[in-house]
Amino acid sequence: MIVSGRPFADFHSEAVALGRQMTVEFYDCSAEILADVHKMEEIFLHAAAASGAHVVNSNFHSFAPQGVSGVVVISESHFAVHAWPEHDYAAVDLFTCGGGVDFDIAVKVLASGMNSRQWIISSMVNRGILHESGQLERLVPVVENAKSCGMHLSWQERFEQSGARAISGCVDIYGCRDMEVNSPEKWKIFAGETAELLSPGTAEGEWVFFPRGENAEFFRIFDRGRIAGFVSQEKNAAYLNIFTDGFFDPRQVAEFAMGKLSGTYYRMQIQIRQ
């Protein structure tokens, strides 16, 4: 397979996928089960839990005269189904953004629950492919099976397998409701707590704060790296640049900062440093 002008085998070792999606065709199922909305919901909730997913919610609907559609929302993404009892057939979509969900277990539990005598994995797709630069690629490589997916589903896996030395990232928090731009003490505490998250037990490091009217900048050095920030009262946004000697989890830091600043959403770009 060729993507971006070069072999997929060369490409995927540098990439991280935001998610992985499997579609499965279940044939020769029990029509009675496929027509039972409550039984189908029970089966899919069981499959999600058995696979290691963390269930958030579920919504299943029964059509007239028959047919069931449903989705189990999981922390890692979703399990979805549409069933045709008249054809003893169910179309299933499994999506995960984490490496802890075992698709093989999910498929086996679903097949057993629906009494399917034959099932086929029709596709496996890496979704949201981030190149080493942190930019999203405009491509979707389809792969044969889970073992050939190649791409990492976590930054830590990518970091460790690449033998990287450091990681840096830009994390932007928007819609902040707790700014207090001209409060040096607030931002000193925020930077210190973030540094503690990045490097527990870190010693007090250099701290600099620059007020700039409705904006402010700060800089915090700690044992394993540094945090630089630009905060804007006008935009209700905080723009953070973080570097650590060693790994940090970008999502953990982004979610921590969003909680501290009462933000509504965040964006980020990450770079693995060799």
Salt bridges, closest charged atoms under 4 A:
GLU14 OE1 - ARG6 NH2 3.55
GLU14 OE1 - HIS131 NE2 3.18
GLU42 OE2 - LYS39 NZ 3.58
GLU76 OE2 - HIS54 ND1 2.63
ASP93 OD2 - HIS78 NE2 3.03
GLU132 OE2 - ARG158 NH2 2.87
GLU157 OE2 - HIS152 ND1 2.75
ASP178 OD2 - LYS186 NZ 3.31
GLU193 OE1 - LYS260 NZ 3.08
GLU204 OE1 - ARG220 NH2 3.96
GLU217 OE2 - ARG212 NE 2.54
ASP245 OD1 - ARG165 NE 2.58
